[in-house]
């Protein structure tokens, strides 16, 4: 699950310099526009730090022609309300968890397909295939994609060692969306719905003894204070945050301003992916320092999870048809800008 706090491990003050030199025509004569950009995440989270740099970069590149007011930590709207408010034009832009847009565009739900992406490199290739299809779908609903950045990959926390999926049978597994419920059903575990902020208590009360989530969530939940003692770095899936804008407000900007924002967005995406990878490594190190055993999954477990991923992919293609094919077929074939990478056995 995606955590809403990261104060303990993913605080980052990266000193990467902003590209203040505009790559587009002079903007001195452009009328100034003002946007509010809403985020539901705290100011010190790596996603929000990156978002702040994006806002500063837009100001530099547009030379003040577009002023963006960043409002993090649910201060402009609750995280669950941001997408609807951007679509309605009440907000010019916002940052949301991409999979929550599946109601707007089914292809956004591809982020929840587990065990088909095995690295940040794979996740980049997947985003390259997903983005153009997503953009088309969201434009029909009045939204524009600016950039996306992943969270650290989802791994497996358990109270007991796990060598195969059979070891998960009968466990009480924390769930938080339809995909994790389905995984729980397929492995024969008992689903226990627990929100992110309730993980620590659920572990303390022994209502949960296994869960798929990111290492950073494990740190936030202080899993080492519970019976959970193992973390398997399965790299199950890489859910992403996406920054979206109201299409009419976007199109109202002069073309040079839009070009400048796109350049800032491209820089933010590259910077954000690097920050995510660093946050993941920092979280795993913090878990180890506090006594959590960082485990290498057995080949049998890897193969079983790979088969689960194939099962989910088939189900997803049945639900989405041609739209899903436009993403998954190029991704698996390696036709979207990079060769397909070998999956772990």
C-alpha positions in Angstrom: 0.0 0.0 0.0 1.1 3.5 -0.6 1.9 5.4 2.7 0.9 8.9 3.3 3.9 9.7 5.5 7.7 9.1 5.0 9.2 11.3 7.6 11.5 8.6 8.9 13.2 7.4 5.7 12.2 9.2 2.5 13.0 12.7 3.5 15.2 14.1 0.8 16.8 17.4 0.2 18.4 16.7 -3.1 20.7 19.5 -4.3 20.1 18.9 -8.0 20.2 22.3 -9.7 17.2 23.5 -11.6 17.5 24.2 -15.2 16.7 27.9 -15.1 17.5 28.7 -18.7 14.5 28.5 -20.8 14.6 26.3 -23.9 11.7 28.0 -25.5 11.1 31.5 -27.1 11.1 34.6 -24.9 8.1 34.8 -22.5 8.4 38.3 -21.3 5.2 39.4 -23.1 3.1 36.5 -22.0 0.2 37.3 -19.7 0.7 35.8 -16.3 -1.4 32.8 -15.4 -1.9 31.4 -11.8 -2.5 27.8 -11.0 -3.1 25.9 -7.7 -1.4 22.5 -7.7 -2.8 20.2 -4.9 -1.1 17.2 -3.3 -2.4 15.0 -0.5 1.1 14.1 0.7 3.4 15.8 3.3 5.9 18.4 2.4 8.9 16.3 3.3 8.0 13.2 1.2 10.3 12.7 -1.8 7.3 13.0 -4.2 6.4 16.4 -2.7 10.1 17.6 -2.6 10.3 16.8 -6.3 6.9 18.6 -6.9 8.3 21.7 -5.2 11.3 21.6 -7.5 9.0 21.2 -10.5 7.1 24.4 -9.4 10.3 26.4 -9.0 11.5 25.1 -12.4 8.3 26.2 -14.1 8.6 29.6 -12.7 12.2 29.9 -13.9 11.6 28.4 -17.3 8.5 30.5 -18.0 10.0 33.6 -16.4 7.0 34.1 -14.2 4.4 33.7 -17.0 2.9 30.8 -15.1 2.8 31.0 -11.3 2.0 27.7 -9.5 0.9 27.7 -5.9 1.8 24.2 -4.5 -0.6 23.1 -1.7 0.6 19.8 -0.2 -0.7 17.7 2.7 -4.4 17.9 1.8 -4.4 21.7 2.3 -6.2 22.5 -0.9 -8.2 19.3 -1.2 -8.2 15.8 0.3 -6.2 13.3 -1.7 -9.3 11.4 -2.6 -10.9 14.5 -4.0 -8.1 16.0 -6.0 -8.7 14.2 -9.3 -12.4 15.2 -9.4 -11.6 18.8 -8.6 -9.0 19.0 -11.3 -11.4 17.5 -13.8 -14.1 20.0 -12.8 -11.6 22.9 -13.1 -11.8 23.8 -9.4 -8.1 23.1 -9.3 -5.7 23.6 -12.2 -3.5 20.7 -11.4 -3.0 17.9 -8.8 -0.9 14.9 -7.9 -2.7 11.6 -7.4 -2.1 7.9 -7.2 -2.4 6.7 -10.8 -4.4 3.6 -10.1 -7.1 5.7 -8.4 -7.9 7.1 -11.9 -9.1 3.7 -13.1 -12.6 5.0 -12.9 -11.7 7.8 -15.3 -9.5 5.6 -17.6 -9.3 1.8 -17.2 -5.7 1.8 -18.4 -4.7 3.6 -15.2 -5.5 0.4 -13.4 -2.7 -1.4 -15.2 -0.5 -0.1 -12.3 -2.0 -2.7 -10.0 -1.1 -5.8 -12.2 1.4 -7.6 -9.9 4.6 -9.5 -10.7 5.1 -8.4 -14.3 7.6 -5.7 -13.5 10.8 -6.7 -11.9 13.0 -3.6 -11.7 12.9 0.2 -12.1 14.1 -0.4 -15.7 11.1 -2.6 -16.3 8.8 0.0 -14.7 10.2 2.7 -17.0 9.5 0.5 -20.1 6.0 -0.1 -18.7 5.3 3.6 -18.3 6.6 4.2 -21.8 4.0 1.9 -23.1 1.2 3.1 -20.8 1.6 6.8 -21.1 0.3 7.5 -24.6 -2.7 5.2 -24.1 -3.4 6.9 -20.7 -3.0 10.4 -22.1 -5.6 9.7 -24.9 -8.1 8.3 -22.4 -7.6 11.2 -19.9 -7.8 13.9 -22.6 -11.3 12.7 -23.4 -12.1 13.4 -19.8 -10.6 16.9 -19.8 -7.2 16.0 -18.2 -3.6 16.2 -19.2 -0.7 14.1 -17.9 2.4 16.2 -16.9 4.6 13.5 -15.4 4.6 10.3 -13.2 7.0 9.0 -10.6 6.8 5.5 -8.9 6.8 4.6 -5.3 9.3 2.0 -4.1 8.4 -1.5 -5.3 6.0 -3.6 -3.3 7.6 -6.5 -1.3 6.4 -9.1 1.1 6.5 -8.8 4.9 5.9 -12.0 6.9 6.1 -13.3 10.4 7.5 -16.6 9.3 9.9 -17.6 6.5 8.3 -18.1 3.1 9.8 -20.4 0.5 6.8 -21.0 -1.7 3.2 -19.8 -2.1 2.1 -22.8 0.0 3.7 -21.1 3.0 1.2 -18.2 2.7 -1.8 -20.5 2.8 -3.9 -19.9 5.9 -2.1 -16.7 6.9 -3.9 -13.5 7.6 -2.9 -11.1 4.8 -3.4 -7.4 4.8 -5.3 -6.1 1.8 -6.0 -2.6 0.5 -7.3 -2.8 -3.0 -9.0 -5.4 -5.4 -5.6 -6.6 -6.6 -4.3 -7.5 -3.2 -7.6 -9.1 -2.3 -7.4 -11.2 -5.4 -3.8 -12.2 -4.6 -4.9 -13.3 -1.1 -7.7 -15.4 -2.5 -5.3 -17.1 -5.0 -2.8 -18.1 -2.4 -5.4 -19.3 0.1 -4.8 -16.6 2.7 -7.4 -14.7 4.7 -7.9 -11.1 3.6 -7.8 -8.4 6.3 -8.6 -4.9 5.1 -6.3 -2.5 6.8 -5.6 1.2 5.8 -2.1 2.4 5.8 -2.4 4.3 9.0 -3.8 1.2 10.7 -1.0 -1.2 9.9 1.0 -0.7 13.1 -2.0 -1.4 15.3 -3.1 -4.4 13.2 0.4 -5.9 13.5 0.5 -5.2 17.2 -2.9 -6.9 17.7 -1.7 -9.8 15.5 -4.7 -9.4 13.2 -2.2 -9.5 10.3 0.9 -11.7 9.8 1.7 -11.1 6.1 1.4 -8.2 3.7 2.5 -6.9 0.4 3.7 -3.3 0.7 6.7 -1.1 0.1 9.7 -1.1 2.4 9.0 2.5 3.2 5.6 1.6 4.5 7.2 -1.0 6.6 9.5 1.6 8.2 6.6 4.0 8.8 4.6 1.2 10.5 7.6 0.2 12.6 7.1 -3.5 11.6 10.1 -4.5 13.8 7.9 -3.8 16.9 5.6 -6.6 15.8 5.9 -10.4 15.1 6.8 -9.6 11.5 10.5 -10.3 11.1 11.1 -11.0 7.3 11.0 -8.8 4.2 11.2 -10.3 0.8 12.3 -7.9 -1.9 10.0 -9.3 -4.5 9.6 -6.0 -6.5 6.0 -7.1 -7.1 4.8 -3.9 -8.7 5.7 -0.2 -8.9 2.6 2.0 -8.3 3.0 5.5 -9.6 1.9 9.0 -8.6 0.8 11.1 -11.6 0.6 14.9 -11.9 -2.4 15.9 -14.0 -3.7 19.3 -15.2 -7.1 20.6 -16.3 -7.0 20.4 -20.1 -8.9 23.7 -20.8 -6.6 25.6 -18.4 -3.6 23.8 -20.0 -4.7 24.7 -23.6 -5.3 28.4 -22.4 -1.5 28.7 -21.8 0.5 30.2 -24.7 2.4 27.5 -26.6 5.8 28.7 -25.4 4.6 28.4 -21.8 3.3 24.9 -22.4 6.7 23.9 -23.9 8.5 25.3 -20.8 6.2 23.4 -18.5 6.7 20.2 -20.5 10.5 20.6 -20.2 10.1 21.1 -16.4 7.9 18.0 -16.2 10.4 15.9 -18.1 13.1 17.0 -15.7 10.9 16.3 -12.7 10.1 12.8 -13.9 13.7 11.9 -14.4 14.6 13.4 -11.0 11.7 11.7 -9.3 12.5 8.2 -10.5 16.0 8.6 -9.1 14.6 9.8 -5.8 12.2 6.9 -5.6 15.1 4.4 -6.1 17.1 6.2 -3.4 14.1 6.1 -1.0 13.7 2.4 -1.6 17.3 1.7 -0.7 17.2 3.9 2.4 14.0 2.1 3.6 15.5 -1.4 3.2 18.6 -0.3 5.1 16.5 1.1 7.9 14.5 -2.2 8.1 17.8 -4.1 8.4 19.1 -1.8 11.1 16.1 -2.5 13.1 16.4 -6.3 12.9 14.2 -7.2 10.0 15.7 -10.0 7.9 16.1 -8.9 4.3 15.4 -12.1 2.4 16.2 -13.3 -1.1 13.1 -15.0 -2.6 13.5 -18.7 -3.4 13.4 -19.5 -7.1 10.2 -21.6 -6.6 8.5 -18.5 -5.1 9.7 -16.3 -7.9 8.3 -18.7 -10.5 5.0 -19.0 -8.7 4.6 -15.2 -8.5 5.5 -14.9 -12.2 2.7 -17.3 -13.0 0.4 -15.2 -10.8 1.4 -12.1 -12.8 0.6 -13.9 -16.1 -2.8 -14.8 -14.6 -3.5 -11.2 -13.7 -2.4 -10.0 -17.1 -4.9 -12.3 -18.9 -7.7 -11.2 -16.6 -6.8 -7.6 -17.2 -6.7 -8.0 -21.0 -10.2 -9.6 -20.8 -11.5 -6.6 -19.0 -9.8 -3.9 -21.1 -9.6 -5.5 -24.6 -7.8 -3.5 -27.3 -6.8 -0.7 -24.9 -5.0 -3.2 -22.6 -3.4 -4.8 -25.6 -1.9 -1.5 -26.6 0.1 -1.4 -23.3 0.9 -5.0 -22.4 1.8 -6.4 -25.9 4.5 -3.7 -26.5 5.7 -4.0 -23.0 6.2 -7.8 -23.1 7.6 -7.6 -26.6 10.0 -4.9 -25.7 8.7 -2.7 -28.5 8.5 0.6 -26.6 12.0 2.0 -26.7 14.1 -0.7 -25.0 14.6 -4.4 -25.3 12.6 -6.7 -23.0 14.6 -7.6 -19.9 14.9 -11.1 -18.6 12.7 -11.8 -15.6 14.0 -13.6 -12.5 13.4 -17.3 -12.5 
